[in-house]
Amino acid sequence: MPGVNALVAPLSRKDLIRAAPWRTWLPVFGAIWLVFSATVYWFAGIKPIIQSSKNGLSFFNQSGISFAIGIAIVAVAVYVVQAVRNRRAGVDLGMLYQEIPPD
């Protein structure tokens, strides 16, 4: 995401990068980051699945990817349940960071 943010920031958040001394280099940094990330994802994630002689599901189970996906699904489920509970209880989480906490 940093590469995407670096490419999109000049269009979406001009106020954030207006005074940045490196703002002209931001698209270059973003492109380099995206090339690096794409290379890592290709060689670490996609290529082993393609080259696997077994079916993809057994590769996921042997490498632990299935477990990581399962944990992510459980985390999303917990988030949704808590969001519904907070909404029903009338808790406005938008106000959570509106005040400066006491020192």
C-alpha contacts under 8 A as a table, 3 or more apart, distances in Angstrom:
res1	aa1	res2	aa2	distance
1	M	4	V	5.10
1	M	5	N	5.98
2	P	5	N	4.97
2	P	6	A	5.99
2	P	30	G	6.98
2	P	33	W	7.32
3	G	6	A	5.07
3	G	7	L	6.37
3	G	29	F	7.10
3	G	30	G	3.92
3	G	31	A	6.34
3	G	32	I	7.57
3	G	33	W	5.02
3	G	34	L	5.20
4	V	7	L	5.17
4	V	8	V	6.09
4	V	30	G	6.36
4	V	34	L	7.26
5	N	8	V	5.07
5	N	9	A	5.56
5	N	30	G	7.40
6	A	9	A	5.49
6	A	10	P	7.61
6	A	26	L	5.63
6	A	27	P	6.00
6	A	29	F	7.02
6	A	30	G	4.79
7	L	10	P	6.87
7	L	26	L	6.92
7	L	27	P	5.10
7	L	30	G	5.50
7	L	31	A	7.44
8	V	11	L	5.45
8	V	12	S	6.08
8	V	13	R	7.93
9	A	12	S	5.09
9	A	13	R	4.93
9	A	14	K	6.60
9	A	16	L	7.90
9	A	17	I	7.45
10	P	13	R	5.94
10	P	14	K	5.26
10	P	17	I	7.03
11	L	14	K	6.35
13	R	16	L	5.47
13	R	17	I	6.96
14	K	17	I	5.52
14	K	18	R	5.72
15	D	18	R	5.34
16	L	19	A	7.59
16	L	20	A	7.91
17	I	20	A	5.06
17	I	23	R	6.21
18	R	23	R	7.47
19	A	23	R	7.90
20	A	23	R	5.41
21	P	24	T	7.86
22	W	25	W	5.40
22	W	26	L	6.45
23	R	26	L	5.12
24	T	27	P	7.20
25	W	28	V	5.27
25	W	29	F	6.24
26	L	29	F	5.11
26	L	30	G	6.10
27	P	30	G	4.96
27	P	31	A	6.12
28	V	31	A	5.17
28	V	32	I	6.20
29	F	32	I	5.18
29	F	33	W	6.08
30	G	33	W	5.09
30	G	34	L	6.14
31	A	34	L	5.10
31	A	35	V	6.20
32	I	35	V	5.20
32	I	36	F	6.18
33	W	36	F	5.10
33	W	37	S	6.04
34	L	37	S	5.04
34	L	38	A	5.93
35	V	38	A	5.20
35	V	39	T	6.17
36	F	39	T	5.22
36	F	40	V	6.30
37	S	40	V	5.13
37	S	41	Y	6.09
38	A	41	Y	5.14
38	A	42	W	6.00
39	T	42	W	5.12
39	T	43	F	6.23
40	V	43	F	5.42
40	V	44	A	5.72
40	V	45	G	7.76
41	Y	44	A	5.27
41	Y	45	G	5.18
41	Y	46	I	6.53
42	W	45	G	5.60
42	W	46	I	4.91
42	W	47	K	5.67
43	F	46	I	6.42
43	F	47	K	5.37
43	F	48	P	7.13
44	A	47	K	6.82
44	A	48	P	6.85
45	G	48	P	6.09
45	G	49	I	6.85
46	I	49	I	5.41
46	I	50	I	6.39
47	K	50	I	5.10
47	K	51	Q	6.05
48	P	51	Q	5.10
48	P	52	S	5.81
49	I	52	S	5.17
49	I	56	G	6.12
49	I	59	F	6.88
52	S	55	N	7.05
52	S	56	G	7.25
52	S	59	F	7.14
54	K	58	S	6.69
54	K	59	F	6.97
55	N	58	S	5.87
55	N	59	F	6.79
56	G	59	F	5.11
56	G	60	F	6.31
57	L	60	F	5.06
57	L	61	N	6.30
58	S	61	N	5.00
58	S	62	Q	6.06
59	F	62	Q	5.20
59	F	63	S	6.05
60	F	63	S	5.41
60	F	64	G	6.04
60	F	65	I	4.88
60	F	66	S	5.31
61	N	64	G	5.40
61	N	65	I	6.34
61	N	66	S	5.41
61	N	67	F	7.47
62	Q	65	I	7.83
63	S	66	S	7.90
64	G	67	F	5.28
64	G	68	A	6.47
65	I	68	A	5.07
65	I	69	I	6.15
66	S	69	I	5.15
66	S	70	G	6.09
67	F	70	G	5.00
67	F	71	I	6.21
68	A	71	I	5.14
68	A	72	A	6.26
69	I	72	A	5.06
69	I	73	I	6.23
70	G	73	I	5.10
70	G	74	V	6.26
71	I	74	V	5.07
71	I	75	A	6.14
72	A	75	A	5.01
72	A	76	V	6.25
73	I	76	V	5.18
73	I	77	A	6.20
74	V	77	A	5.02
74	V	78	V	6.19
75	A	78	V	5.13
75	A	79	Y	6.20
76	V	79	Y	5.04
76	V	80	V	6.20
77	A	80	V	5.17
77	A	81	V	6.18
78	V	81	V	5.15
78	V	82	Q	6.11
79	Y	82	Q	5.20
79	Y	83	A	6.05
80	V	83	A	5.06
80	V	84	V	6.21
81	V	84	V	5.23
81	V	85	R	6.19
82	Q	85	R	4.97
82	Q	86	N	6.01
83	A	86	N	5.17
83	A	87	R	6.09
84	V	87	R	5.11
84	V	88	R	6.17
85	R	88	R	5.19
85	R	89	A	6.16
86	N	89	A	5.03
86	N	90	G	6.16
86	N	91	V	5.14
86	N	92	D	7.59
87	R	90	G	5.13
87	R	91	V	5.88
87	R	92	D	7.30
88	R	91	V	7.70
92	D	95	M	5.82
92	D	96	L	7.41
93	L	96	L	5.11
94	G	97	Y	7.10
94	G	98	Q	7.59
95	M	98	Q	5.14
95	M	99	E	7.76
96	L	99	E	7.42
97	Y	100	I	7.30
